[in-house]
Amino acid sequence: MMPFLIAAIFYVNHLSVKGVIDKTTLQQFGFVLFFLGLVSWALLILGTKGKDRRFYITVFITFIIIKLIRTGLGW
C-alpha cells in the first residue's frame, strides 16, 4: 500500500504543478491520501509484535501530533 501512496502523492503533485486541479480538489486528495496512510499504518501496527509494535505506534502517534500542529497553524 505504501508504494501506491507514494505514487499517488507524486501524481497529485504533478497535476497540481501543471495547474490541472484546483486548490479544493488538491485538498480533497490530501484528505483521502492521509486517510489511506492511517489505514496502512494501522495494518502495519496490527501485523507486528513486541518492540516493533511499540516503535510503529510511537512513530504513528508522533505523525498524528505533527499533523494536528500543522493543521492548527494553517500549514
Secondary structure, DSSP 8 states (H G I E B T S, - for coil): -HHHHHHHHHHHHHHHHHT-S-HHHHHHHHHHHHHHHHHHHHHHHHT--HHHHHHHHHHHHHHHHHHHHHHHHT-
